[in-house]
């Protein structure tokens, strides 16, 4: 069984070849996008055994999603194809340096995920189950699915990782807050971005992290973008600075950051080293267009962390 399992919707993504409004785009490149599959692909490139489970439509774009993720070495054996329901779609544009997303996921195959969406025996022998706050925002059934998956993981002694990953276009901050706090007793590792922390809880400091840890998680990681991140582990607050890189596309950076931290957990690194791995993988993510396309292998990642220059020849 994989060391890490992720679960959640991945959509086909349409991206113009150049910045500008979608209405003026002559063509769109087809990619894929999904928080959980981004984490799975990032971990797979680092040599971690990883699986991803979800529902996809029995359509051409569903096959595209499946082929891309499976092609990254991710186990997709528990993905279910759903007849008569479409695979989700989203479009992206960059206008004046700001990325805008347009989702077409209502009624998608993945929005019908519910408890027993996969055989819970898949969790046997797994070390980490990674979930995000995107999935419960899709539907009531999906919210029940996340609750069920977290309970199944805990009953088997599997570490549960949860990234708040707030999407304001899917639900209001109050609903996201209520669900996240309800799930906290089942969560071991919690990830939250400073911007979404302020949007949902109105704070992003150490005391805020302590208030979430009091609800259940043994480690709370707050992602602070260009300034780095910090973790509350037990009573200790550990900080790590960001790596200075030229930003091209920030989409997917939070997922890469979470994957770096999870890799550090699996490799039995201390908390500070996990944060450095997370910052380095997040930095790699923003240097390339796409949610995951520029993510490195393990050797490349450590070369960056060690300050070694890769001449590429």
C-alpha positions in Angstrom: 0.0 0.0 0.0 1.2 3.6 -0.6 2.9 5.4 2.3 0.6 8.5 1.6 -3.0 8.5 0.2 -4.6 11.7 -0.9 -8.3 12.1 -1.8 -10.2 14.9 -3.5 -11.3 16.4 -6.9 -8.9 17.0 -9.7 -10.3 18.9 -12.7 -9.2 19.5 -16.2 -7.7 23.0 -16.5 -7.8 25.4 -19.4 -4.9 27.9 -19.5 -4.2 30.6 -22.2 -0.7 30.5 -23.6 -0.1 34.1 -22.5 -1.3 36.5 -19.8 -4.6 38.4 -20.6 -8.3 38.0 -20.4 -9.8 34.7 -21.4 -12.2 36.4 -23.8 -9.2 37.2 -26.0 -7.5 33.9 -25.8 -7.1 32.2 -29.2 -6.5 28.8 -27.7 -6.3 27.0 -24.3 -3.7 24.5 -23.2 -5.3 21.5 -21.3 -3.7 20.8 -18.0 -5.0 19.4 -14.7 -5.5 21.0 -11.3 -6.4 19.7 -7.9 -5.0 20.3 -4.5 -4.8 16.7 -3.4 -3.3 15.4 -6.7 -0.8 18.3 -6.6 0.4 16.9 -3.2 0.4 13.4 -4.6 2.5 14.3 -7.6 4.9 16.4 -5.6 5.5 13.5 -3.2 5.8 11.0 -6.0 8.6 13.1 -7.6 10.4 12.9 -4.3 10.3 9.1 -4.4 7.5 8.7 -1.9 5.0 5.9 -2.6 1.7 7.7 -3.0 -1.9 7.1 -4.1 -4.7 9.4 -5.1 -8.4 8.5 -5.0 -11.4 10.4 -6.4 -14.4 10.2 -8.8 -14.0 11.2 -12.4 -16.5 11.4 -15.2 -16.4 8.6 -17.8 -15.4 11.1 -20.4 -12.3 12.2 -22.4 -11.2 14.8 -20.0 -11.6 12.4 -17.1 -9.2 10.1 -19.0 -6.8 13.0 -19.5 -6.8 13.6 -15.7 -6.3 9.9 -14.9 -3.5 9.5 -17.5 -1.6 12.6 -16.3 -1.7 11.6 -12.6 -1.0 7.9 -13.3 1.9 9.0 -15.5 3.5 10.7 -12.5 3.8 7.3 -10.8 0.8 7.9 -8.5 -1.4 4.9 -7.7 -4.8 5.5 -9.2 -6.3 2.0 -8.7 -9.0 3.3 -6.4 -10.3 6.1 -8.7 -13.9 5.5 -9.7 -15.3 6.5 -13.1 -18.9 7.7 -12.9 -21.2 7.4 -16.0 -23.4 10.3 -16.9 -21.6 12.9 -14.8 -18.8 15.2 -16.1 -15.3 15.7 -14.9 -14.9 19.1 -13.3 -13.5 22.0 -15.3 -11.8 25.2 -14.4 -10.3 28.0 -16.4 -7.5 30.4 -15.4 -6.3 33.8 -16.6 -3.6 36.2 -15.5 -4.6 39.8 -15.6 -2.4 42.6 -14.4 -0.2 40.1 -12.6 -3.2 38.6 -10.7 -4.4 35.0 -11.2 -8.2 34.5 -11.6 -9.9 31.2 -11.6 -13.3 30.2 -12.9 -14.8 26.9 -11.7 -17.3 24.7 -13.5 -17.6 21.9 -10.9 -21.2 21.9 -9.8 -22.7 18.5 -10.5 -19.3 17.0 -11.3 -18.5 13.3 -10.7 -16.2 14.2 -7.8 -19.0 16.3 -6.1 -20.9 13.0 -5.5 -18.2 11.4 -3.4 -19.6 10.2 -0.1 -18.7 7.8 2.7 -17.4 4.5 1.3 -16.2 6.2 -1.9 -13.2 3.9 -1.6 -12.6 0.6 0.2 -11.2 1.7 3.6 -9.0 -1.4 3.5 -6.9 0.8 1.2 -5.7 2.6 4.3 -4.2 -0.5 5.9 -0.4 0.0 6.1 -0.6 3.6 5.0 1.3 6.2 7.1 -0.5 9.4 6.1 -3.9 10.3 4.7 -4.0 13.9 3.3 -7.2 15.8 2.9 -8.1 19.4 2.2 -10.8 21.9 2.8 -11.7 22.0 -0.9 -13.5 18.7 -0.8 -16.1 19.4 1.9 -17.0 22.7 0.2 -18.2 20.8 -2.9 -21.3 19.2 -1.4 -22.9 17.8 1.7 -21.9 14.3 0.5 -18.3 15.4 0.1 -18.3 16.9 3.6 -19.5 13.6 4.9 -16.8 11.8 2.9 -14.0 13.8 4.5 -15.4 13.1 8.0 -15.7 9.4 7.2 -12.2 9.2 5.7 -10.6 11.0 8.7 -12.4 8.6 11.1 -11.4 5.6 9.1 -7.7 6.7 9.1 -7.7 7.4 12.9 -9.3 4.0 13.6 -6.3 2.4 11.8 -3.6 4.5 13.4 -3.0 6.4 10.2 -1.7 10.0 10.6 -4.3 12.4 9.2 -3.1 15.6 7.5 -5.5 18.4 6.7 -4.9 21.6 4.7 -7.5 24.2 5.2 -7.1 25.3 1.5 -10.0 27.9 1.7 -11.8 28.6 -1.5 -14.0 31.7 -1.1 -15.8 30.9 -4.4 -17.1 27.6 -2.9 -18.3 28.6 0.5 -18.3 31.5 3.0 -15.6 31.8 5.8 -18.1 30.8 8.5 -18.9 27.5 6.9 -15.2 26.8 6.3 -14.4 27.6 9.9 -17.2 25.5 11.3 -16.2 22.4 9.3 -12.4 22.8 10.0 -13.0 23.1 13.7 -15.4 20.1 13.7 -12.7 18.0 12.0 -9.8 19.1 14.3 -10.1 16.2 16.8 -9.5 13.8 13.9 -6.5 15.8 12.5 -2.8 15.2 13.4 -1.1 17.6 11.1 -2.8 20.9 10.2 -1.8 23.3 7.4 -3.2 26.8 7.0 -2.1 29.8 4.9 -1.7 33.1 6.7 -4.1 34.8 4.2 -6.8 32.1 4.7 -6.3 32.2 8.4 -7.0 35.9 8.5 -10.1 35.4 6.2 -11.6 32.6 8.3 -10.3 33.3 11.9 -9.2 36.9 11.7 -5.7 36.0 13.0 -2.5 34.3 11.9 -0.1 34.5 14.8 1.3 32.1 17.4 -1.7 32.4 19.7 -4.0 31.6 16.8 -2.0 28.5 16.1 -2.3 27.5 19.8 -6.0 27.9 19.7 -6.3 25.5 16.8 -3.8 23.0 18.4 -6.1 23.0 21.5 -8.8 21.5 19.3 -6.7 18.4 18.5 -3.9 18.7 16.0 -0.4 17.8 17.4 1.3 20.1 14.8 0.0 23.3 13.2 1.9 24.7 10.3 1.2 28.3 9.2 2.3 29.1 5.7 3.4 32.7 5.4 4.3 33.0 1.7 7.4 35.0 0.9 8.4 35.4 4.6 8.5 31.6 5.2 6.4 29.6 7.7 6.2 28.5 11.3 5.0 25.4 13.1 3.6 24.9 16.5 4.7 21.4 17.7 3.8 20.7 21.3 4.7 23.8 23.1 7.4 24.9 20.7 7.2 27.4 17.9 9.7 26.8 15.2 10.3 29.2 12.3 12.0 28.9 8.9 12.7 31.6 6.4 11.6 31.4 2.7 14.0 30.8 -0.2 14.3 33.9 -2.4 13.3 33.1 -5.9 11.7 34.8 -8.9 8.0 34.2 -8.8 6.3 33.2 -12.1 3.1 31.4 -10.9 2.0 31.1 -7.3 -0.8 28.6 -7.9 -0.1 25.2 -6.3 2.6 26.6 -4.0 0.7 25.8 -0.9 0.2 22.2 -2.0 3.9 21.9 -2.7 4.6 23.3 0.7 2.4 20.8 2.4 4.0 18.0 0.4 7.5 19.1 1.5 6.5 19.0 5.1 4.9 15.5 4.7 8.0 14.2 3.0 10.0 15.4 6.0 7.7 13.6 8.4 8.1 10.3 6.4 11.9 10.9 6.3 11.9 11.4 10.1 13.4 14.9 9.9 13.0 17.3 12.8 10.4 20.1 12.6 12.8 22.8 11.4 14.1 20.6 8.6 10.5 19.7 7.6 9.8 23.5 7.4 12.9 24.0 5.2 11.8 21.2 2.9 8.3 22.7 2.7 9.7 26.2 1.9 12.1 24.8 -0.7 9.4 22.8 -2.5 7.0 25.8 -2.4 9.8 28.0 -3.9 10.3 25.5 -6.7 6.6 25.6 -7.4 6.4 29.3 -7.9 9.3 29.4 -10.4 7.4 27.6 -13.1 4.0 28.0 -14.8 1.5 25.3 -13.7 0.3 23.7 -10.5 3.0 21.0 -10.4 5.0 20.9 -13.7 8.2 22.4 -12.3 8.4 20.4 -9.1 11.8 18.7 -8.5 13.1 15.3 -7.6 14.7 14.7 -4.2 18.3 15.4 -5.4 17.2 18.7 -7.0 15.4 19.7 -3.9 18.4 19.2 -1.6 20.7 20.9 -4.1 18.6 24.0 -3.7 18.5 23.8 0.1 22.3 23.3 0.1 22.8 26.3 -2.1 24.3 24.3 -4.9 23.9 25.8 -8.4 22.7 23.4 -11.2 24.2 24.5 -14.5 21.9 22.2 -16.4 24.8 20.8 -18.6 
